[in-house]
């Protein structure tokens, strides 16, 4: 059977009141809240990961405000996913040989982590999934929502999951299975940062009109088991500075939780300028700092992952509501950048959407725009969390690390004390893909070889992420123009995809390495950890990330 004929076969469909894409904290919170308010509402959650939590990655120091609002008695539950409360807050500015501890009393109150919990957001989503299913929510992991469905008026009417069993050459294999249509009166998109369907909805409905460009970072994370004498349960340590230069935004964290486990992470803001910068290698280099390396010496690296983070904040959040649905969580961009936290706002946004959908459903409405979702969030706890920090990111981008952090701190203090900023609301300027300088204008960065003890290569790291894709399928990383990587990006930027990708997906392969003759751009889609950085940072906007077959990608256990 030809592919065109196979895909003309009608798909089976199922009807629900609400269809939710993404079993993250936002999507699951929305599902739970819908059922809490009206148990008769039918709700389905479709998740591209092989199981709930498989694609979830976060720091994670979690502000419990969202969980407290959604499940007030979660702390008394023996199955609760968070048990380590923050006991110590440490802030450092690192130079190459040394570091300076910053006084806690100088930090704005909102930077205080006491009362928060250290743990795994993946475990939180698994916990939320069990609570959702107990209320009657249907959850389908391993099914990737690949297409938005529209009615004759252009409103969203649900989603279709991707076809399975299309071979790499585009033919129909013996395992071909047609996707399924999940139709809903309303559809919530909670795919996380740079979700493929969210991207389509934002473009189709002009949801980013009159908004600042969304900004992003890439977050890289490892979990280590360290020696007992180096473990300090509940310690939360943040730092900025080395190894990044003064013009490149980013920072790092070490979180001690559970039994001798330490999460180490590194964030690079994706508006960096030097095309030879590699976020992965900056992360590996960070662990060798004299004030950092001692924690991990003699320890064991257990897991690795990477994910894009929305950083635009208050001024970059797109319009949430559209005909037939809404954006929730990081699909909208509710991360508080200086706090490095977003899961609490994701949960609150899912609840907010649910609370406005319930009366719409009760009134018999369907496929229209529930505009209250958009008009209410800025006056909600989400807006009150994001507005005071709205200038931290643009100040850092404009004035560099030291100047930006100082001015950002002053601005947060003024917002905290007086609810006022001398800067008003600053603009972000260029989108992240437009910030790279040509090779001719930068000093190339040379990274040391990994030692296999503290620093590692990409491929051994991807192995720890348990990433896997069905090999006989079309690449889910689409090039608009296959000639651009070699013809344009290589001579101008050295083809930065091979460096900004944290999983070794992209390579330039030469027929003769010595003469650099006949370069080819190679995509190793099997390695992809679904971070979406390529979709964001490619300077030609030539790479589009779409969902692979459901169940493919990383298999994070407790990230």
Secondary structure, 3 states (H helix, E strand, C coil): CCHHHHHCCCCCEEEEEEEEECCCHHHHHHHHHHHHHCCCCCEEEEECCCCCCCCCCCCCEECCHHHHHHCCCHHHCCCCCCCEECCEEEEEEECCCCEEECCHHHCCHHHCCCCCEECCHHHHHHHHHHHHHHCCCEEEECCCEEEEEECCCCCEEEEEECCEEECCCCCEEEEEECCCEEEEEEEEECCCCCCHHHHHHHHHHCCCCCCCCCCEEEEEEEEEECCHHHCCCCEEEEEEECCCCCCCCEEEEEEEECCCEEEEEEEEECCCCECCCCHHHHHHHHCCCCCCHHHHCCCEEEEEEEEEEECCHHHCCCCCEECCEEECHHHCCCCECCCCECHHHHHHHHHHHHHHHHHHHHCCCCCCCCCHHHHHHHHCHHHHHHHHHCCHHHHHHHHHHHHHHHHHHHHHHHHHHHCCCCCCCCCCCCCHHHCCECHHHCCCCCCCCCCCCCCCCHHHHHHHCCCECCCCCCCCEEECCCCHHHHHHHHHHCCCHHHHCCCCCEEEECCECCCCECCEEEECHHHCCCCCHHHHHCCCCCEEECCCCCCCECCCCCC
